[in-house]
Amino acid sequence: MAESATQPRAGGHGGNGAATEQALSADAFTKLLDDQLGLYERLARLVDKQRELVAGEDPTPLLALLAERQQLTERLSAVAERIGPLPERWERFGAELPPERRSHCAKVLGRIQKHLRDIIAADGRDVRRLEVRKKKVARELGGISTHGAMLSAYGKRAPVAANIDRTDETR
C-alpha cells in the first residue's frame, strides 16, 4: 500500500514531507547542540587541568594539553559550521519544537554559553599568570647576564692588579 501524506514517516513523525523534513532538521539541530555541549564540557575539564599545568614548571604536559584543546576546538568549529548561525536556527527550530524539547535546547544553550564564558575567563587568568612568569624569568636572566658581565669585568681587572709595583709595601 502506498504511503499517504498523513501516515507517519521515517523518524516517527506524521504529516507531509516538508513537515517531516523540518522535524528531522530540528532533530539534527538538537543532536548538534547536545554534541556541542559535550565538547564544551570536555574543553572545560581540560581548562581545569591547564590551570594546574600553568602553575607547574614543566611545559611539556602543558603543550600536550594545548594540542588536545586545539583538536577539540577544531571539532567545535565543525559542529558550529553544521549548526549555522545559531540565533537564526534557534528562531526557526525553537518555535517548532515540542515544549519539553524546546526547554531542553534552551538549557543546553545556557550551559554552552556558561562554559564558553568560564573558559574565556580561565584562559585570561592563565595568560596573565604566564605573562607574570615570563617577566620573572626575564628578570632572572637579566640578573644572570648582569652578574656574568660583572664577573667578566672583574676577571679582566684581576691581572692588571697583579702587575702593580709593590716595592714600597716591603718597607
Rosetta constraint file for C-alpha pairs under 8 A:
AtomPair CA 3 CA 7 HARMONIC 6.45 0.50
AtomPair CA 5 CA 14 HARMONIC 7.81 0.50
AtomPair CA 5 CA 15 HARMONIC 5.75 0.50
AtomPair CA 5 CA 16 HARMONIC 4.93 0.50
AtomPair CA 5 CA 17 HARMONIC 7.31 0.50
AtomPair CA 6 CA 14 HARMONIC 5.85 0.50
AtomPair CA 6 CA 15 HARMONIC 4.78 0.50
AtomPair CA 6 CA 16 HARMONIC 6.51 0.50
AtomPair CA 7 CA 14 HARMONIC 5.52 0.50
AtomPair CA 7 CA 15 HARMONIC 6.64 0.50
AtomPair CA 8 CA 12 HARMONIC 5.63 0.50
AtomPair CA 8 CA 13 HARMONIC 5.06 0.50
AtomPair CA 8 CA 14 HARMONIC 3.89 0.50
AtomPair CA 8 CA 15 HARMONIC 6.76 0.50
AtomPair CA 9 CA 13 HARMONIC 5.55 0.50
AtomPair CA 9 CA 14 HARMONIC 5.93 0.50
AtomPair CA 9 CA 15 HARMONIC 7.92 0.50
AtomPair CA 9 CA 20 HARMONIC 7.22 0.50
AtomPair CA 11 CA 24 HARMONIC 7.32 0.50
AtomPair CA 13 CA 20 HARMONIC 6.06 0.50
AtomPair CA 13 CA 23 HARMONIC 7.50 0.50
AtomPair CA 14 CA 20 HARMONIC 6.94 0.50
AtomPair CA 15 CA 19 HARMONIC 6.25 0.50
AtomPair CA 15 CA 20 HARMONIC 6.68 0.50
AtomPair CA 16 CA 20 HARMONIC 6.34 0.50
AtomPair CA 17 CA 21 HARMONIC 6.00 0.50
AtomPair CA 18 CA 22 HARMONIC 6.10 0.50
AtomPair CA 19 CA 23 HARMONIC 6.06 0.50
AtomPair CA 20 CA 24 HARMONIC 6.04 0.50
AtomPair CA 21 CA 25 HARMONIC 6.10 0.50
AtomPair CA 22 CA 26 HARMONIC 6.16 0.50
AtomPair CA 23 CA 27 HARMONIC 6.14 0.50
AtomPair CA 24 CA 28 HARMONIC 6.14 0.50
AtomPair CA 25 CA 29 HARMONIC 6.00 0.50
AtomPair CA 26 CA 30 HARMONIC 6.12 0.50
AtomPair CA 26 CA 93 HARMONIC 5.57 0.50
AtomPair CA 26 CA 97 HARMONIC 7.24 0.50
AtomPair CA 27 CA 31 HARMONIC 6.16 0.50
AtomPair CA 28 CA 32 HARMONIC 6.07 0.50
AtomPair CA 29 CA 33 HARMONIC 6.24 0.50
AtomPair CA 29 CA 83 HARMONIC 6.51 0.50
AtomPair CA 29 CA 93 HARMONIC 7.73 0.50
AtomPair CA 30 CA 34 HARMONIC 6.27 0.50
AtomPair CA 30 CA 105 HARMONIC 6.54 0.50
AtomPair CA 31 CA 35 HARMONIC 6.13 0.50
AtomPair CA 32 CA 36 HARMONIC 6.01 0.50
AtomPair CA 32 CA 79 HARMONIC 6.57 0.50
AtomPair CA 32 CA 82 HARMONIC 7.90 0.50
AtomPair CA 32 CA 83 HARMONIC 6.77 0.50
AtomPair CA 33 CA 37 HARMONIC 6.15 0.50
AtomPair CA 33 CA 83 HARMONIC 7.96 0.50
AtomPair CA 33 CA 105 HARMONIC 7.26 0.50
AtomPair CA 33 CA 108 HARMONIC 6.90 0.50
AtomPair CA 33 CA 109 HARMONIC 7.36 0.50
AtomPair CA 34 CA 38 HARMONIC 6.29 0.50
AtomPair CA 34 CA 108 HARMONIC 6.90 0.50
AtomPair CA 35 CA 39 HARMONIC 6.36 0.50
AtomPair CA 35 CA 79 HARMONIC 7.71 0.50
AtomPair CA 36 CA 40 HARMONIC 6.25 0.50
AtomPair CA 36 CA 76 HARMONIC 6.37 0.50
AtomPair CA 36 CA 79 HARMONIC 6.53 0.50
AtomPair CA 36 CA 80 HARMONIC 7.73 0.50
AtomPair CA 36 CA 112 HARMONIC 7.59 0.50
AtomPair CA 37 CA 41 HARMONIC 6.13 0.50
AtomPair CA 37 CA 108 HARMONIC 6.66 0.50
AtomPair CA 37 CA 109 HARMONIC 7.95 0.50
AtomPair CA 37 CA 111 HARMONIC 7.26 0.50
AtomPair CA 37 CA 112 HARMONIC 5.58 0.50
AtomPair CA 38 CA 42 HARMONIC 6.34 0.50
AtomPair CA 39 CA 43 HARMONIC 6.13 0.50
AtomPair CA 39 CA 72 HARMONIC 6.67 0.50
AtomPair CA 39 CA 75 HARMONIC 7.80 0.50
AtomPair CA 39 CA 76 HARMONIC 6.64 0.50
AtomPair CA 40 CA 44 HARMONIC 6.02 0.50
AtomPair CA 40 CA 76 HARMONIC 7.88 0.50
AtomPair CA 40 CA 112 HARMONIC 6.64 0.50
AtomPair CA 40 CA 115 HARMONIC 6.35 0.50
AtomPair CA 40 CA 116 HARMONIC 7.36 0.50
AtomPair CA 41 CA 45 HARMONIC 6.39 0.50
AtomPair CA 41 CA 115 HARMONIC 7.15 0.50
AtomPair CA 42 CA 46 HARMONIC 6.41 0.50
AtomPair CA 43 CA 47 HARMONIC 6.23 0.50
AtomPair CA 43 CA 69 HARMONIC 6.54 0.50
AtomPair CA 43 CA 72 HARMONIC 6.82 0.50
AtomPair CA 43 CA 119 HARMONIC 7.94 0.50
AtomPair CA 44 CA 48 HARMONIC 6.45 0.50
AtomPair CA 44 CA 115 HARMONIC 6.64 0.50
AtomPair CA 44 CA 118 HARMONIC 7.91 0.50
AtomPair CA 44 CA 119 HARMONIC 6.29 0.50
AtomPair CA 45 CA 49 HARMONIC 6.54 0.50
AtomPair CA 46 CA 50 HARMONIC 5.98 0.50
AtomPair CA 46 CA 65 HARMONIC 7.08 0.50
AtomPair CA 46 CA 69 HARMONIC 7.06 0.50
AtomPair CA 47 CA 51 HARMONIC 6.35 0.50
AtomPair CA 47 CA 119 HARMONIC 6.71 0.50
AtomPair CA 47 CA 122 HARMONIC 7.11 0.50
AtomPair CA 47 CA 123 HARMONIC 7.58 0.50
AtomPair CA 48 CA 52 HARMONIC 7.02 0.50
AtomPair CA 49 CA 53 HARMONIC 6.40 0.50
AtomPair CA 50 CA 54 HARMONIC 6.00 0.50
AtomPair CA 50 CA 62 HARMONIC 6.54 0.50
AtomPair CA 50 CA 65 HARMONIC 7.01 0.50
AtomPair CA 51 CA 55 HARMONIC 6.61 0.50
AtomPair CA 51 CA 122 HARMONIC 7.82 0.50
AtomPair CA 51 CA 126 HARMONIC 6.57 0.50
AtomPair CA 52 CA 56 HARMONIC 6.56 0.50
AtomPair CA 53 CA 57 HARMONIC 7.80 0.50
AtomPair CA 53 CA 58 HARMONIC 7.71 0.50
AtomPair CA 53 CA 59 HARMONIC 7.60 0.50
AtomPair CA 53 CA 61 HARMONIC 7.00 0.50
AtomPair CA 53 CA 62 HARMONIC 5.58 0.50
AtomPair CA 54 CA 59 HARMONIC 7.90 0.50
AtomPair CA 54 CA 62 HARMONIC 6.90 0.50
AtomPair CA 54 CA 126 HARMONIC 6.76 0.50
AtomPair CA 54 CA 129 HARMONIC 7.50 0.50
AtomPair CA 54 CA 130 HARMONIC 6.99 0.50
AtomPair CA 55 CA 129 HARMONIC 7.94 0.50
AtomPair CA 58 CA 62 HARMONIC 7.59 0.50
AtomPair CA 59 CA 63 HARMONIC 6.16 0.50
AtomPair CA 60 CA 64 HARMONIC 6.37 0.50
AtomPair CA 61 CA 65 HARMONIC 6.17 0.50
AtomPair CA 62 CA 66 HARMONIC 6.13 0.50
AtomPair CA 63 CA 67 HARMONIC 6.25 0.50
AtomPair CA 64 CA 68 HARMONIC 6.41 0.50
AtomPair CA 65 CA 69 HARMONIC 6.17 0.50
AtomPair CA 66 CA 70 HARMONIC 6.15 0.50
AtomPair CA 67 CA 71 HARMONIC 6.49 0.50
AtomPair CA 68 CA 72 HARMONIC 6.44 0.50
AtomPair CA 69 CA 73 HARMONIC 6.06 0.50
AtomPair CA 70 CA 74 HARMONIC 6.20 0.50
AtomPair CA 71 CA 75 HARMONIC 6.35 0.50
AtomPair CA 72 CA 76 HARMONIC 6.11 0.50
AtomPair CA 73 CA 77 HARMONIC 6.14 0.50
AtomPair CA 74 CA 78 HARMONIC 6.33 0.50
AtomPair CA 75 CA 79 HARMONIC 6.32 0.50
AtomPair CA 76 CA 80 HARMONIC 6.05 0.50
AtomPair CA 77 CA 81 HARMONIC 6.06 0.50
AtomPair CA 78 CA 82 HARMONIC 6.34 0.50
AtomPair CA 79 CA 83 HARMONIC 6.21 0.50
AtomPair CA 80 CA 84 HARMONIC 6.06 0.50
AtomPair CA 83 CA 89 HARMONIC 7.45 0.50
AtomPair CA 84 CA 89 HARMONIC 7.04 0.50
AtomPair CA 85 CA 89 HARMONIC 6.20 0.50
AtomPair CA 86 CA 90 HARMONIC 5.79 0.50
AtomPair CA 87 CA 91 HARMONIC 6.21 0.50
AtomPair CA 88 CA 92 HARMONIC 6.25 0.50
AtomPair CA 89 CA 93 HARMONIC 5.97 0.50
AtomPair CA 89 CA 94 HARMONIC 7.79 0.50
AtomPair CA 90 CA 94 HARMONIC 5.00 0.50
AtomPair CA 90 CA 95 HARMONIC 7.83 0.50
AtomPair CA 91 CA 95 HARMONIC 6.27 0.50
AtomPair CA 92 CA 96 HARMONIC 7.15 0.50
AtomPair CA 93 CA 97 HARMONIC 6.22 0.50
AtomPair CA 94 CA 102 HARMONIC 5.65 0.50
AtomPair CA 94 CA 105 HARMONIC 7.87 0.50
AtomPair CA 95 CA 102 HARMONIC 7.60 0.50
AtomPair CA 97 CA 101 HARMONIC 5.94 0.50
AtomPair CA 97 CA 102 HARMONIC 5.39 0.50
AtomPair CA 98 CA 102 HARMONIC 6.04 0.50
AtomPair CA 99 CA 103 HARMONIC 6.00 0.50
AtomPair CA 100 CA 104 HARMONIC 6.15 0.50
AtomPair CA 101 CA 105 HARMONIC 6.09 0.50
AtomPair CA 102 CA 106 HARMONIC 6.10 0.50
AtomPair CA 103 CA 107 HARMONIC 6.20 0.50
AtomPair CA 104 CA 108 HARMONIC 6.19 0.50
AtomPair CA 105 CA 109 HARMONIC 6.07 0.50
AtomPair CA 106 CA 110 HARMONIC 6.19 0.50
AtomPair CA 107 CA 111 HARMONIC 6.21 0.50
AtomPair CA 108 CA 112 HARMONIC 6.11 0.50
AtomPair CA 109 CA 113 HARMONIC 6.17 0.50
AtomPair CA 110 CA 114 HARMONIC 6.20 0.50
AtomPair CA 111 CA 115 HARMONIC 6.11 0.50
AtomPair CA 112 CA 116 HARMONIC 6.13 0.50
AtomPair CA 113 CA 117 HARMONIC 6.20 0.50
AtomPair CA 114 CA 118 HARMONIC 6.09 0.50
AtomPair CA 115 CA 119 HARMONIC 5.96 0.50
AtomPair CA 116 CA 120 HARMONIC 6.15 0.50
AtomPair CA 117 CA 121 HARMONIC 6.17 0.50
AtomPair CA 118 CA 122 HARMONIC 6.06 0.50
AtomPair CA 119 CA 123 HARMONIC 6.03 0.50
AtomPair CA 120 CA 124 HARMONIC 6.20 0.50
AtomPair CA 121 CA 125 HARMONIC 6.40 0.50
AtomPair CA 122 CA 126 HARMONIC 6.18 0.50
AtomPair CA 123 CA 127 HARMONIC 6.07 0.50
AtomPair CA 124 CA 128 HARMONIC 6.35 0.50
AtomPair CA 125 CA 129 HARMONIC 6.26 0.50
AtomPair CA 126 CA 130 HARMONIC 6.12 0.50
AtomPair CA 127 CA 131 HARMONIC 6.12 0.50
AtomPair CA 128 CA 132 HARMONIC 6.24 0.50
AtomPair CA 129 CA 133 HARMONIC 6.27 0.50
AtomPair CA 130 CA 134 HARMONIC 6.00 0.50
AtomPair CA 131 CA 135 HARMONIC 6.21 0.50
AtomPair CA 132 CA 136 HARMONIC 6.20 0.50
AtomPair CA 133 CA 137 HARMONIC 6.14 0.50
AtomPair CA 134 CA 138 HARMONIC 6.11 0.50
AtomPair CA 135 CA 139 HARMONIC 6.16 0.50
AtomPair CA 136 CA 140 HARMONIC 6.20 0.50
AtomPair CA 137 CA 141 HARMONIC 6.03 0.50
AtomPair CA 138 CA 142 HARMONIC 5.95 0.50
AtomPair CA 139 CA 143 HARMONIC 6.06 0.50
AtomPair CA 140 CA 144 HARMONIC 6.23 0.50
AtomPair CA 141 CA 145 HARMONIC 6.10 0.50
AtomPair CA 142 CA 146 HARMONIC 6.11 0.50
AtomPair CA 143 CA 147 HARMONIC 5.89 0.50
AtomPair CA 144 CA 148 HARMONIC 5.91 0.50
AtomPair CA 145 CA 149 HARMONIC 6.12 0.50
AtomPair CA 146 CA 150 HARMONIC 6.16 0.50
AtomPair CA 147 CA 151 HARMONIC 6.22 0.50
AtomPair CA 148 CA 152 HARMONIC 6.06 0.50
AtomPair CA 149 CA 153 HARMONIC 6.02 0.50
AtomPair CA 150 CA 154 HARMONIC 6.03 0.50
AtomPair CA 151 CA 155 HARMONIC 5.89 0.50
AtomPair CA 152 CA 156 HARMONIC 6.25 0.50
AtomPair CA 153 CA 157 HARMONIC 6.53 0.50
AtomPair CA 154 CA 158 HARMONIC 6.30 0.50
AtomPair CA 155 CA 159 HARMONIC 7.60 0.50
AtomPair CA 156 CA 160 HARMONIC 7.56 0.50
AtomPair CA 157 CA 161 HARMONIC 6.43 0.50
AtomPair CA 158 CA 162 HARMONIC 6.50 0.50
AtomPair CA 159 CA 163 HARMONIC 6.73 0.50
AtomPair CA 160 CA 164 HARMONIC 7.07 0.50
AtomPair CA 166 CA 170 HARMONIC 7.30 0.50
AtomPair CA 167 CA 171 HARMONIC 7.81 0.50
